[in-house]
Amino acid sequence: MTKLDFWQVTDDPVEKVVALIAKRVRDEGARLLVVSADAAQRESISRALWQAGPESFLAHGEAGATGAERQPILLSDDVAAPNGASHLVLADGRFREAAGFARVFLLFPPDGAPHAREAWSAQDGREDVERAYFAQENGRWVKKR
């Protein structure tokens, strides 16, 4: 069973949301793959992970780099997870089918809602996917569905 979470990002920058998810995933002892087709966005996410603070430093690397398979958090433009990640963040708002992940987070801005709805509807009838929708309210993430 894959948990597929749709997170509509309205209050915080995507980089901050990715860092929040990454910390939670690492606290669970799991590995994470963060995917964005936008190299500039991946760089911005990388900076946010480095600057998470000394108590929550989030070690990570870029796919294709030496030692990528050892990274607890890997940034990539592809859903292949050489680091054995069980969790996936689709940071650029673009849904991609990705098998083998326990949990997938699709982050999207309000103007990306039509594409997110299409991705949601495409999961109708799938017994191997459990969907949830989250929105930001007063700085907190609230499960809506």
Salt bridges, closest charged atoms under 4 A:
ASP5 OD2 - ARG103 NH2 2.41
ASP12 OD1 - LYS16 NZ 3.69
ASP27 OD2 - LYS23 NZ 2.99
GLU28 OE1 - HIS87 NE2 3.50
GLU43 OE2 - ARG47 NH1 3.53
GLU62 OE2 - ARG42 NE 2.93
GLU69 OE2 - ARG70 NH1 3.52
ASP92 OD2 - ARG96 NH2 2.60
GLU97 OE1 - ARG126 NH1 3.30
ASP124 OD1 - ARG131 NH1 2.73
ASP128 OD2 - ARG126 NH2 2.96
GLU137 OE2 - LYS144 NZ 2.13
